């Protein structure tokens, strides 16, 4: 099989589970808790795109770093949660998190959620969607490149060093 289908085959099950979980979350928050978003379609759109982008980033971490990729994804999640200004206002964040703020995908998810739930400028919503789509495309492209690289055999992979114990 070609590298792109191999890369997508590892990501698509994660995407499917994530989309189902996101749909359940939106229904529970809307119907069960009475959220009543201003733009329900926009809310569903940004949540679906965020699921796709975040699962693609997690898949990239797993493919690139193996078992350690789960830890890398967890660290990335923690950095995003602290720098996205979803819990604490941006001006009150420590300087390192303010620096990370514009480069984290969750920043754009939080902004898009605010706009779709309570209203706001649609140009910012579409910017948030474009940034999340960019993270998705880049993560899938880099995952495919990692798969291509991992499928090449090298002398080191064919003949690993033997350690002799005396």
N, C-alpha and C positions, 0 to 999 in steps of 0.2 A: 504494500500500500504506500501511497505517497505520504510525505510528511504532514501536509495540511490536514488530510482526513484523520491521521493518527493523533495529531494535536487536538483536533475538534472532538474526536471520540472520547478523549479523557475529560473534556470540559462539558460536553452536552448533558451528561447525567447530573452533574452539579448544577447546571443551569436549570434543568427541569425541576429538581427538588427545590431549588431556591425560588423559582417562580411560583410554585404551588404554595410554599410557605409565605411568600410575600402577598399572594392573593388572599390567603386566610387571614393574615395580619390586617390588611386593608379592610376586609369585610368585618372583622371583629371590632376594629377601631371605629369604623363608620357606623355600623348597625348596632353593635353591642354597647359602645361607649358614647355614641351620638356625636362623633366628630363633625360630621356634615361639612366636608371640604367645599370651598368655593368652586374649584375646578376638579371634579372627580376624575375625568379623563386624563388631565395633566398629572394628577397624583398617581394614577395607575401607570402612566407612561414613564415618569421619572423613577418610580419604584422598580419597574421592570428593567429599565436601562441600568439602574444602579446594581441590581442583582446580577445582570450580565457582566458588568464591568468588574464588580468585586469578586465574583467567582472566577473570572478570567485571570485576575491578579493572583488569587490564591492558587489557581492551577499553574500559573507561571512560577510561583515560588516553589511549588512541589516538584515540578519538572526540572527546574534549574538547580535546586538544592537538595533534592531527595527528601529523606525523612526530616532533615533540618529545615526544610521549607515550611513546615507547619509552624515552627517557632518563628521563622522570619515573618510569616503572615500574621502571627499573633502580635509581634512587635509593631508591624505596620498598622494593624488595627488599633493598638494602644496609642500610637503616635497620632493617628487620625482622630480618635475620640477626644484627645486632649487639645488638638490644634484646630478643630473644625468650628469652634465658637458656637456649638450647639447647646452647650451646657453653661459655659462661662462666657461672658461678652469678650470680644476680641481685644479691646483696650486693656483689659485686666489680666490677660494671659502673660506668662513670662516671655521674655524676648525670644528664646529658641522656638517656642510654639507659634508666636506671631510670625516668625521667619518661615516656618513650615506651612502655615495656614494656606497660602495661595497655591501650593503645589500638591495638596492632598485631595484626593477625589471626594472624600466625605464632606469637605467644605462646600462643594457644589451640590451635593445631594441635600445637605441641610438647607441651603439657600433655595433650591428648587422645591423642597417640601414646604418651606414657609410660604412661598409664593402660591403653590397649588392649594394649600390648605386655607390660608387667610387672604389671599389676593396679593397683588403687587405687579410690578412692571413685567410684561411678557417678554421684553427683550432680554432681561436677565434670566428668565426661565429658559429661553432658547439657548442662551450662552451656557447655562448649567448643563443642559442636555448635550450640547456640542462638546463640552469638556469631558463629560462622562463617556460619550461615544468615542472620543479620542483615546481615553484611557483603555477602553475596551479594544479598539483596533490595535493599539500599540502592544497591549498585553498578549493578544492573540498572535500578532506578528512575531514578537520576541519568543513566545512559546514555540511557534513553528520553527524558528531559527534554532532554538535549543534542541528540538527534536531532530532536525537535520544534522546538527553537530553530533548528537549522541548516537546517531545511526551510522556514523563513519567509524570504521575500525582503524585503530592505530596499533603500532607495534606494542606500545605499553599496555593497551587493553588486551591484546592477544597473548602477550607473555608478561604477566605481572611478575614483579620481583619476588624471588623466593627468599625467605629469611631462614637461614640455617641456624639452628640452636645447637650449641656444643655442650 
